[in-house]
Amino acid sequence: MKRRALLALPLALPLALPALPAAAHSELRRSSPAAGAVLERAPERMELHFSESVQLTALRLYGPAGEEVELPRRRIRAARSETIALPPLPPGDYRAEWRIISADGHPVGGVIPFRIAPAPGR
């Protein structure tokens, strides 16, 4: 009987411990352009707003033909938001891929697709 009690102890131990809060990684709270946005004109900048201070380590923008759009170089720094100037963009579908290092040191990334609609009559 003692042996069975000892074998059951490891199974019961997690139930007896208090629950610890889960460590949440940083997340993108909002962006401009927003994911899935259809814009009437090309944006002059892209804004990324995160849930906490992060380091934006990569931002790549891909154009309608899948080509990478050259973005200005920026200094990596810890911040809750980033604003990146965009070059003139023609109408079409775009995909911005971002990557950050969150405050807890974990890498997090995502994609923001958006479309610039052609001017009416085209």
N, C-alpha and C positions, 0 to 999 in steps of 0.2 A: 504494500500500500504506500509506503514511503516513496518508492521509486516512481509510482504513478503521479504522486503529488509533485515531485521534482520535475518530471517531464511536462506537467501542465503549467508550471511556473513561468517559463518563457512566453507561453501563449497568453497568460493573464496579465503579465507585466505591462504591456503597452496600454491595456485598458485602464490600468490604475494610474498611469502618468497623466499630468494635465496636458491639455492640447496646446500646442505652440502655434502662434500665427504663421501662416505660410509666407515665405519670402517672395514678394512680388517684384518682378522685373519692371524696368521703365517701359512705358508705352507711349506711342504717339497719340496724343489727345485730339489734335486737329491739325489740318494743313490747309494751305491756300496755294494753289488750287486744291480743292477737296478731292478725295478719291471718287472717281466716277463723274466728275464735273464735266459739263459741256459748256465751253466758254464762247462768247460771241467775239471776243478779241484776245489776242495773245497776252498773257500776264507778263509784267515787267520783272516780277520777282516770285520766288517760292518761299513760303514760310512754313516752318515745322515747329510745332509746340508739343513738348513732352510733359509727362506727369512729374518729372523731377529733373534735376540738373544732370545732363549727360554730356558725353563727348561724341560729336558727329564725326565719325572716322571716314565715312564714304558717302558720297551722293553722286549718282550717275543718272543722266537724263538721256533717254533713247527716243528718237524721232520716228516719223511715219514709216520710213523704210528700214527701221531697225538700227539706224546709224546712231552712234553716240554723239550727243550735242556737247560741245566743249563749254564747260562752266568755269567761272573765275576761280582761281586758287583762293583758299581761305585757311586761316590759322585754326588748328584744332584747339578748342578751349571748352571748359565745362560751362554749360548754360542750359536753361530750360527751353529756350527757343533759339532758332536760327533763321536768318533771312539771307537768301542767296539771290543775287542779281541774275536775271536770265537774258540771254541775247534775244534779238528779234526771232520769233518762231512763226513759221508758216502754218496754215491750217493742216490738221491731221491728228492722228492718235499719238499720244506720248505716254511714256512710262518712266517714272522717277523711282529709282531703287536707292534706298538709304540703309545705312548701318550705323549703329551707335555702340558705345560701351556704357552700360548703365552704371548707376552709383554703386551697385554691389559688385561691379567688375564683369558682369556677364554681357556678352555680345547679343544684340537684338537687331533685327532688320525687318524691312517691309518694302512694299511696292505701292505707289500711288499712280494709278492710271487716270488720265484725263484726255479730253479732246478739245481741240480748237476748231470750231465750226467754220466752214467757208463763209465769206460774206454773202448776203442774199443776192440772188441773181447770177451766181456762179455755178 
